[in-house]
Amino acid sequence: MGCPALPFLVALAFLADSLCLNAGSVGGVVRYDGGQTGRVVVTLTQPNPGPNRALSLDGASDVALPLNRISDQDEFTIQFWFRGATPQSVVRQQDDAGWIIAGWNRLHSLSFDGGLAGLSMGRDVADGAWRHVTLTWKRNTVGGFASYLDGRLVGRRNSADQPIPALNAPWRIGSREGTSEFTQGLVDEVALWARALGAEEVASSWNLSLAGAEPGLKALWRFDDGTARDAGPGGFHGTLHGGAKIVPAEDLPAKAFSQTLVMDQPGPFLFPRAPNGDRYRLVAFLDVSGDGAGVPTNATARFDSGDLSVQGDVQGLNLVLADPPRVAELSDDVAASPGETVILAATVFGTPPLDLQWFKNGAPLTDDGRIDGATTRRLRIQPFVAEDEGFYALAVANGAGSASSGAILLAQSVPISDRIIGYWPFDEIVGLQANDQTSYSDHGILINFPSNQSPWTLGQIEGALSLGGPGTSQFVRIPDYPKPQYQMTASLWAWADTLAPWGSLIKNWGRSLPGQFHLGLSDSSGFLSLYFALEDGTVPVLRDTTAPFSIHQWEHIAFVMDGMTARLYRNGEEVASAAYAGIINPVYLGPFSVGAKLDDQGEGPDPLAPGFWNGRVDDLALWSRSLSGAEVLAIYRAGLSGKPWTTAVVETPTPPIEIRVKAGGIELSWYDLSGNFKLTGAADLVSAAWTEAPGSPSIQDGTTTQIVPLNGPQRYFRLVRQP
């Protein structure tokens, strides 16, 4: 009997005839006793023998490639692995006549097909994990311009009837012509093809390492020999420039062998042919969403008898799917007064048995009489003392994996004005000074505003400051302010008339010297972003990519740095976050500006990228502490009513409900010292006819308990805030 055909994989060199002569089968049974439904996806993989190395780009370096023309035909493909935060110019060729860019501001951009209106690289391309990127283009073809991430289609559109331009410039990995728009991160296995790979071809081969002799492959840079040598047929060897270097990257997901089976339900599986060898990995998951992607909530299983070796036929492997643990709901940030009882509760899921552990500031908690429930889903602290302040998280684990909640802050109750270090309401009527209402009196100086035209206008909250954008070079320079080192919060309202590139809301940043914060629009994309510098020289970046900043509409913007995590808020909702450790850099610049980025001296705007804001700002405030998400939401809600942050009232968060089935009824309980909530129920979620739940609530030690009939008309329950 001959070797069975392998769709689309026969073109790859690693599947040579010798594979057929030295192969075995791998099979067994998948079982599942849980409640989820979906197809079963089983994958057998074998890692590359290694060692693997990758190209490291520091944001100011690149690799120059001698390849001048990617294709003499009307089609091409560009592929690479990327791990990092800034895919700015991952693979790029550009001269005065145009450009081809795979990876620019999270887009693929072709000057001859849409220009800057490119195709998205995928939402998760810069999430810090290794991601495989594919760009394909074929002239005048339905769906001929396509983008893939990890083998899955991100987007496509009909391609233009334009030839590929003969650009008179070398290709670059990591920059625009070696002078600007640098990539920061790791890049590996860059492949240029003189043909457009098909969607099924990409899907079946994206995670497989190329050998260099595949049909249509123009060039391949693997970096495994410590150089930018071309492993493809053309010998287009590259040259490293600046701080570009080759580093070990053993965690690259690319495999020597990978095959996937999709079954309608649990049951027998068989991989009929796999090359003899060691270190195989066999995993399965339940595809609940139906998109072929494993997510943390899917039931999973893996062969747990160590490394799997294939020498001939390997049968009788049993995979038992288990629902992985997850924390579905956790208490909100909590503010408590000394002497109070504090309950932190979570809702957890997963196949039992589940191991639970509460942590405070990264250290596990133990029961000691005052603290109870350290290894349960409900942690009780009685009484609360000042030393209990900190970040709390719940970790849960079972045989299918582990998960952790996000950290919540438990802190002493303080007024929202606690540790305010600057407040500029912009309610002036005349003059060229923005008055700081705090005791620090760090008043702002309005620059480039004509004396015959008032900058003061209507705002979201009484008055506001109007800034004219790049055509006027207007900004406010605040000579100094107290500089927090670990925790900081900023809040303001902003209105944009146009989305000027790098439009600056508030920035303490120089032309080449990073400062403490850099809040405004990201390049020309119109997305809101926050850069902040740490003492060790690193610059974490938060970017809201949900939607560009609004035009002709007030939006509330805030950022919070709590010593562990930076969070970016937009209209009361968290839209981005990043972990950090160390001092928020207070060294370089004394002043900060409203409406522009300053130069290195902090005196005037950056002459190359001033980033003038075109619009209005209102009710700007800075704190030397981290405000909670509830406080940020309260400030936003106050502003919606036209009131300043000083009037904001933090509402008690809705507590989670615990449910237990009792004889003859359902017991629902929740912890609430405020007494502001009552239990309501509904027969269905369509009519939304919510009425007060039956039964009389009883209260003990802050916990309210209410028993409702087991077979009553109400099947759904929720807590509502009482007026």
Secondary structure, 3 states (H helix, E strand, C coil): CCCCCCCCCCCCCCCCHHHHHCEEEEEEEEEECCCCCCEEEEEEEEECCCCCEEEEEECCCEEEECCCCCCCCCEEEEEEEEEEEECCCCEEEEECCEEEEEEECCEEEECCCCEEEEEECCCCCCCCCCEEEEEEEECCCCCCEEEEECCEEEEEECCCCCCCCCCCCCEEECCECCCECCCEEEEEEEEEECCCCCHHHHHHHCCECCCCCCCCEEEEECCCCCCCCECCCCCCCCEEECCCEEEECCCCCCEEEEEEEEECCCCEEEEEEEECEEEEEEEEEEECCCCCCCCCCCCEEECCCCCEEECCCEEEEEEEEECCCEEEEECCCEEECCCCCEEEEEEEECCCCCEEEEEECCEECCCCCCEECCCCCEEEECCCCHHHCEEEEEEEEECCEEEECCCEEEEECCCCCCCEEEEECCCCCCCCEECCCCCCCCCEEEECCCCCCCCEEECCCCEEEEEEHHHCCCEEEECCCCCCCCEEEEEEEEEECCCCCCCEEEEECCCCCCCCEEEEEECCCCEEEEECCECCCCCCEEEECCCCCCCCCCEEEEEEEECCEEEEEECCEEEEEEECCCCECCCCCCCEEECCCECCCCCCECCCCCCCCEEEEEEEEEECCCCCHHHHHHHHHHHHCCCCHHHCCCCCCCCCCEEEEECCEEEEEEECCCCCEEEEEECCCCCCCCEECCCCCEEECCEEEEEEECCCCCCEEEEEECC
